[in-house]
Amino acid sequence: MAYVIAQPCVGVKDSACVEVCPVDCIYTTPDAPMYYIHPDECIDCAACEPVCPVTAIFSQDQVPDKWKEFIATNRDWFTGKDLAALKKK
């Protein structure tokens, strides 16, 4: 089960979560409004959750009901993206 980044990250994009992720599964682009966790790369270690300054990261089964759509938002953001190119940035 992967972790999910939800609404509180929108417009904030604090990179503390990226810095602690041991598998580099958190991505963004300059034009993206937030960070996204790749659901197939996330190892469910929870390292990112406590460092998020806006409490935007949740275990997929713990995402608050009001932000459940962010489960699909995180997954769908990766559709058609070249992950190798994103990792180089």
N, CA, C and O of each residue as an XYZ file, in Angstrom:
356
protein
N       0.845     -1.175      0.000
C       0.000      0.000      0.000
C       0.890      1.238      0.000
O       1.789      1.360      0.833
N       0.651      2.123     -0.899
C       1.472      3.321     -1.060
C       0.981      4.475     -0.188
O      -0.127      4.463      0.349
N       1.839      5.448     -0.077
C       1.454      6.700      0.553
C       0.942      7.643     -0.529
O       1.249      7.476     -1.709
N       0.166      8.627     -0.118
C      -0.495      9.545     -1.033
C      -0.285     10.971     -0.515
O      -0.346     11.225      0.688
N      -0.040     11.885     -1.441
C       0.043     13.301     -1.087
C      -1.298     13.938     -1.442
O      -1.806     13.761     -2.550
N      -1.860     14.673     -0.500
C      -3.203     15.226     -0.671
C      -3.196     16.756     -0.766
O      -2.134     17.371     -0.866
N      -4.351     17.347     -0.736
C      -4.619     18.754     -0.992
C      -3.709     19.751     -0.265
O      -3.342     20.757     -0.872
N      -3.325     19.532      0.992
C      -2.510     20.544      1.660
C      -1.176     20.858      0.959
O      -0.577     21.904      1.213
N      -0.718     19.970      0.094
C       0.535     20.215     -0.639
C       0.338     21.174     -1.814
O       1.291     21.813     -2.261
N      -0.873     21.274     -2.306
C      -1.142     22.101     -3.488
C      -0.703     23.538     -3.213
O      -1.163     24.176     -2.266
N       0.185     24.023     -4.053
C       0.678     25.386     -3.920
C       1.822     25.558     -2.937
O       2.418     26.633     -2.871
N       2.145     24.517     -2.167
C       3.200     24.608     -1.162
C       4.505     24.007     -1.696
O       5.543     24.668     -1.712
N       4.438     22.778     -2.120
C       5.571     22.049     -2.698
C       6.844     22.156     -1.866
O       7.906     22.479     -2.397
N       6.747     21.892     -0.591
C       7.918     21.811      0.271
C       8.601     20.470     -0.026
O       7.931     19.439     -0.064
N       9.895     20.468     -0.231
C      10.593     19.257     -0.664
C      11.147     18.403      0.473
O      11.962     17.516      0.220
N      10.742     18.638      1.687
C      11.248     17.843      2.806
C      10.980     16.360      2.597
O      11.809     15.524      2.957
N       9.842     16.028      2.026
C       9.494     14.626      1.787
C      10.430     13.986      0.765
O      10.815     12.826      0.912
N      10.790     14.731     -0.254
C      11.681     14.229     -1.300
C      13.050     13.906     -0.705
O      13.660     12.890     -1.037
N      13.512     14.770      0.162
C      14.846     14.622      0.749
C      14.987     13.378      1.619
O      16.087     12.837      1.734
N      13.900     12.910      2.233
C      13.992     11.748      3.123
C      13.556     10.440      2.470
O      13.743      9.374      3.055
N      12.989     10.499      1.293
C      12.497      9.277      0.643
C      13.680      8.389      0.225
O      14.518      8.811     -0.571
N      13.747      7.163      0.760
C      14.889      6.298      0.453
C      14.853      5.685     -0.951
O      15.861      5.154     -1.416
N      13.716      5.752     -1.622
C      13.612      5.142     -2.956
C      13.301      6.162     -4.051
O      13.020      5.778     -5.187
N      13.346      7.425     -3.734
C      13.105      8.495     -4.725
C      11.822      8.286     -5.515
O      11.826      8.321     -6.746
N      10.730      8.069     -4.803
C       9.445      7.824     -5.478
C       8.522      9.032     -5.467
O       7.350      8.917     -5.827
N       9.037     10.199     -5.055
C       8.236     11.417     -4.994
C       8.692     12.350     -6.108
O       9.874     12.675     -6.221
N       7.743     12.771     -6.920
C       8.050     13.525     -8.130
C       7.229     14.806     -8.219
O       6.212     14.973     -7.547
N       7.710     15.700     -9.071
C       6.961     16.880     -9.473
C       7.599     17.408    -10.748
O       8.628     16.901    -11.194
N       7.001     18.401    -11.313
C       7.567     19.158    -12.430
C       7.376     20.632    -12.086
O       6.576     20.960    -11.210
N       8.092     21.518    -12.757
C       7.944     22.943    -12.433
C       6.510     23.454    -12.563
O       6.103     24.349    -11.822
N       5.751     22.901    -13.488
C       4.381     23.379    -13.689
C       3.338     22.624    -12.869
O       2.166     23.002    -12.870
N       3.741     21.571    -12.175
C       2.799     20.807    -11.346
C       2.500     21.576    -10.057
O       3.389     22.234     -9.517
N       1.279     21.506     -9.561
C       0.922     22.264     -8.357
C       1.377     21.637     -7.037
O       1.282     22.262     -5.980
N       1.877     20.385     -7.109
C       2.219     19.668     -5.889
C       3.211     18.555     -6.197
O       3.630     18.382     -7.341
N       3.578     17.808     -5.172
C       4.378     16.595     -5.335
C       3.439     15.404     -5.445
O       2.286     15.462     -5.018
N       3.958     14.302     -6.036
C       3.176     13.090     -6.242
C       4.026     11.885     -5.873
O       5.224     11.851     -6.153
N       3.401     10.898     -5.243
C       4.102      9.668     -4.875
C       3.706      8.584     -5.873
O       2.526      8.305     -6.082
N       4.727      7.982     -6.482
C       4.462      6.912     -7.448
C       3.991      5.674     -6.670
O       4.732      5.160     -5.832
N       2.777      5.192     -6.933
C       2.221      4.096     -6.139
C       2.951      2.769     -6.303
O       2.898      1.932     -5.401
N       3.629      2.553     -7.421
C       4.352      1.293     -7.625
C       5.776      1.340     -7.087
O       6.388      0.293     -6.875
N       6.306      2.520     -6.867
C       7.665      2.661     -6.349
C       7.705      2.841     -4.835
O       8.708      2.518     -4.197
N       6.637      3.347     -4.266
C       6.576      3.580     -2.822
C       6.698      2.250     -2.074
O       5.999      1.287     -2.387
N       7.590      2.209     -1.085
C       7.798      0.980     -0.318
C       7.078      1.020      1.035
O       7.295      0.159      1.889
N       6.231      2.016      1.215
C       5.409      2.108      2.422
C       6.246      2.230      3.691
O       5.906      1.662      4.729
N       7.343      2.977      3.597
C       8.230      3.106      4.754
C       7.801      4.206      5.717
O       8.205      4.208      6.880
N       6.982      5.142      5.237
C       6.455      6.240      6.042
C       7.482      7.312      6.393
O       7.191      8.175      7.221
N       8.654      7.288      5.802
C       9.669      8.294      6.115
C       9.206      9.700      5.755
O       9.575     10.667      6.422
N       8.414      9.814      4.724
C       7.970     11.130      4.251
C       6.889     11.757      5.129
O       6.823     12.979      5.261
N       6.065     10.940      5.712
C       4.898     11.444      6.443
C       5.238     12.414      7.576
O       4.661     13.500      7.621
N       6.140     12.075      8.485
C       6.375     12.990      9.620
C       7.102     14.276      9.258
O       7.044     15.238     10.024
N       7.786     14.328      8.114
C       8.530     15.553      7.774
C       7.703     16.550      6.968
O       8.147     17.676      6.744
N       6.523     16.161      6.533
C       5.677     17.062      5.743
C       5.190     18.212      6.632
O       4.490     17.979      7.618
N       5.557     19.445      6.288
C       5.195     20.577      7.145
C       3.709     20.959      7.089
O       3.232     21.720      7.932
N       2.983     20.434      6.101
C       1.565     20.773      5.978
C       0.655     19.560      6.179
O      -0.539     19.625      5.884
N       1.211     18.462      6.676
C       0.461     17.237      6.942
C      -0.380     16.827      5.731
O      -1.595     16.655      5.827
N       0.291     16.676      4.601
C      -0.396     16.332      3.357
C      -0.202     14.880      2.955
O      -0.793     14.438      1.969
N       0.608     14.125      3.689
C       0.949     12.759      3.294
C       0.259     11.761      4.214
O       0.314     11.852      5.441
N      -0.400     10.794      3.552
C      -1.175      9.789      4.283
C      -0.949      8.414      3.677
O      -0.721      8.289      2.474
N      -1.013      7.396      4.501
C      -1.096      6.037      3.975
C      -2.383      5.972      3.163
O      -3.387      6.573      3.545
N      -2.363      5.256      2.057
C      -3.523      5.229      1.172
C      -4.812      4.871      1.901
O      -5.870      5.409      1.574
N      -4.746      3.987      2.865
C      -5.954      3.601      3.590
C      -6.330      4.581      4.702
O      -7.333      4.388      5.389
N      -5.524      5.634      4.877
C      -5.799      6.638      5.907
C      -6.096      8.030      5.336
O      -6.224      8.993      6.091
N      -6.205      8.136      4.019
C      -6.503      9.436      3.412
C      -7.884      9.889      3.893
O      -8.849      9.132      3.784
N      -7.992     11.105      4.420
C      -9.313     11.584      4.863
C     -10.319     11.568      3.710
O      -9.962     11.802      2.556
N     -11.559     11.292      4.037
C     -12.616     11.191      3.021
C     -12.654     12.403      2.102
O     -12.872     12.259      0.899
N     -12.447     13.585      2.646
C     -12.540     14.797      1.833
C     -11.428     14.896      0.785
O     -11.510     15.718     -0.128
N     -10.382     14.057      0.912
C      -9.267     14.086     -0.036
C      -9.058     12.755     -0.745
O      -8.003     12.543     -1.343
N     -10.027     11.861     -0.695
C      -9.892     10.536     -1.322
C      -9.544     10.618     -2.800
O      -8.875      9.725     -3.321
N      -9.991     11.687     -3.499
C      -9.705     11.791     -4.934
C      -8.209     11.923     -5.205
O      -7.768     11.700     -6.333
N      -7.421     12.279     -4.193
C      -5.978     12.401     -4.377
C      -5.285     11.047     -4.515
O      -4.135     10.991     -4.948
N      -5.954      9.970     -4.160
C      -5.401      8.638     -4.427
C      -5.270      8.470     -5.943
O      -4.214      8.073     -6.437
N      -6.329      8.769     -6.667
C      -6.295      8.694     -8.133
C      -5.424      9.793     -8.720
O      -4.729      9.566     -9.711
N      -5.450     10.982     -8.123
C      -4.633     12.098     -8.617
C      -3.158     11.713     -8.624
O      -2.454     11.963     -9.602
N      -2.687     11.103     -7.532
C      -1.284     10.677     -7.464
C      -0.988      9.607     -8.505
O       0.013      9.702     -9.215
N      -1.824      8.610     -8.607
C      -1.621      7.520     -9.565
C      -1.674      8.036    -11.004
O      -0.801      7.730    -11.816
N      -2.699      8.814    -11.304
C      -2.928      9.254    -12.685
C      -1.894     10.264    -13.172
O      -1.667     10.367    -14.378
N      -1.268     11.003    -12.277
C      -0.280     12.001    -12.685
C       0.872     11.353    -13.449
O       1.493     11.997    -14.294
N       1.159     10.095    -13.162
C       2.286      9.404    -13.782
C       1.979      8.849    -15.172
O       2.893      8.420    -15.877
N       0.729      8.850    -15.571
C       0.354      8.321    -16.880
C       1.057      9.099    -17.988
O       0.939     10.320    -18.087
N       1.782      8.369    -18.809
C       2.466      8.974    -19.943
C       3.738      9.730    -19.612
O       4.352     10.310    -20.508
N       4.155      9.743    -18.345
C       5.367     10.462    -17.958
C       6.595      9.543    -18.104
O       6.512      8.340    -17.859
N       7.710     10.120    -18.498
C       8.988      9.425    -18.590
C       9.678      9.556    -17.225
O      10.262     10.594    -16.912
N       9.602      8.498    -16.425
C      10.148      8.570    -15.070
C      11.652      8.789    -15.066
O      12.173      9.483    -14.193
N      12.347      8.214    -16.020
C      13.805      8.402    -16.086
C      14.135      9.875    -16.291
O      15.070     10.392    -15.680
N      13.385     10.545    -17.134
C      13.613     11.971    -17.371
C      13.278     12.791    -16.122
O      13.969     13.762    -15.812
N      12.226     12.404    -15.411
C      11.857     13.126    -14.187
C      12.904     12.964    -13.101
O      13.163     13.900    -12.345
N      13.507     11.793    -13.015
C      14.520     11.536    -11.982
C      15.781     12.354    -12.215
O      16.511     12.641    -11.266
N      16.046     12.728    -13.437
C      17.253     13.493    -13.746
C      17.136     14.951    -13.316
O      18.143     15.657    -13.262
N      15.953     15.403    -13.016
C      15.747     16.814    -12.670
C      16.012     17.073    -11.218
O      15.885     18.209    -10.761
